[in-house]
Amino acid sequence: MGSEAKKSYRRIKAVTPTLEILIFLANQREPVSGQDIADGVNLKYDTTLCYLASLEDFKFVEKIGEHWELGMGAAMLDIELLQNGDI
């Protein structure tokens, strides 16, 4: 690991809500509204939709009508991690 293990790195604040949204969606049994997601992760509605649009571009979430769910991009990460024995 070298000197990298000794350094302390700052956190990138934009990553936290992104992951909170993905975790929130992973815990849902069915697609949920943007407002439900915003409420669930304590973000403004418009901000949440910006995150969702960005995640949709990479297929991490999918919009179904006016609701959202995890997309195949998130599922593919799980499959790749399982194949590599990382989880």
PyMOL commands that set and color helices and strands:
alter all, ss='L'
color gray80, all
select helices_A, chain A and resi 2-6+15-26+34-41+45-57+72-84
alter helices_A, ss='H'
color red, helices_A
select strands_A, chain A and resi 32-33+61-64+67-70
alter strands_A, ss='S'
color yellow, strands_A
deselect
rebuild
show_as cartoon
